[in-house]
Amino acid sequence: MCEERELRFSIFILYSLAEKWQKPPAAVYKILNSTGILDDYIIACYDVLHTQGKEYLVEDITEYVKEKGVNI
């Protein structure tokens, strides 16, 4: 289970990706959840990721999603 700060960060990432990918947040959530990126990367690596800038995070996670075989 994640803490409130991790939840807030996850929501920030979700909406940042939704803006960049021009998709509804619900669609972005489904992608991140189904690939395991939400739990295994965004929440699990919160301590490191939250120190990075928005642009870097969006690009990093976008590349990771593509590596998982998802077309954006």
C-alpha positions in Angstrom: 0.0 0.0 0.0 1.3 3.4 -0.8 1.5 6.5 1.3 -0.3 9.8 0.6 2.8 11.4 -0.9 3.2 8.5 -3.3 -0.4 8.7 -4.2 -0.2 12.4 -4.9 3.0 11.9 -7.0 1.3 9.1 -9.0 -1.7 11.4 -9.7 0.7 14.2 -10.8 2.5 11.7 -13.2 -0.8 10.4 -14.5 -2.1 13.8 -15.4 1.2 14.9 -16.8 1.3 11.9 -19.1 -2.4 12.4 -20.1 -1.5 15.9 -21.2 1.5 14.8 -23.2 -0.2 11.8 -24.8 -3.4 13.7 -25.3 -5.4 10.9 -23.7 -7.9 10.9 -20.9 -6.4 10.2 -17.4 -8.4 7.0 -17.2 -6.8 5.6 -20.3 -3.3 6.5 -19.0 -4.1 4.8 -15.7 -5.1 1.6 -17.6 -1.8 1.6 -19.5 0.3 2.2 -16.4 -1.6 -0.3 -14.3 -1.7 -3.1 -17.0 2.0 -2.8 -17.7 2.9 -2.8 -14.0 4.7 0.5 -14.4 2.4 2.2 -11.8 3.2 -0.1 -8.9 6.6 -1.5 -9.9 8.2 1.8 -11.1 6.3 5.0 -10.2 5.4 4.0 -6.7 8.3 1.6 -6.0 10.9 4.2 -7.1 9.2 7.3 -5.6 12.2 8.2 -3.5 14.3 8.7 -6.7 11.7 9.8 -9.2 10.1 12.6 -7.1 13.4 14.5 -7.3 13.3 14.7 -11.1 11.7 17.3 -13.2 8.3 16.9 -14.9 9.8 16.9 -18.5 12.3 14.2 -17.6 9.6 12.0 -15.9 7.2 12.2 -18.8 9.9 11.3 -21.3 11.3 8.5 -19.1 8.0 6.9 -18.5 6.9 7.3 -22.1 10.0 5.4 -23.2 9.4 2.7 -20.6 5.8 2.3 -21.8 7.1 1.9 -25.4 9.6 -0.7 -24.2 6.7 -2.6 -22.7 5.2 -2.7 -26.3 2.4 -0.2 -25.8 1.7 2.2 -28.7 0.9 5.7 -27.5 
